[in-house]
Amino acid sequence: MEDVSNIEELKPKIDIRVKFWLEFDNKKLGGSGWTKLLENIDKNKDGSLTQALNIKPKAYSYKYAWNILKRIEERTGMSPVITGKGGRGGGGWIKLNDWGKYLLKVYKDYEKDLNKILNKIEKSA
């Protein structure tokens, strides 16, 4: 017979986690990481990608962030950002366009719905 004496101690350690991502035409766009990038770009009112990357938690390097933005554009046919030259200090600027804001909203809406479901599951366990 199995030793079940410590099952009650183990039960509270069990948890549920779900990882999800958005897809576009069966191509993965990304999950929570690229969403943080889009959020940080949207929060940064100066339009600096470098500053957006310094919003905690720092997600990516400058080059990797551009790769994410390019991947979204390649997979959907539309860039999630608009850019321009002549920001503070002579650099350029970056902002989410309507497509980027829409992708961010869709992800956040799904995340909110999923969290409600997870909370229900946790309460019923």
Secondary structure, DSSP 4 states (H G I P E B T S, - for coil): ----TTHHHHGGG--------EEETTEEEE-HHHHHHHHHHHH-TT--HHHHHTSSSP---HHHHHHHHHHHHHHHSS-SEEEEE--GGG-EEEEE-HHHHHHHHHHHHHHHHHHHHHHHHHHH-
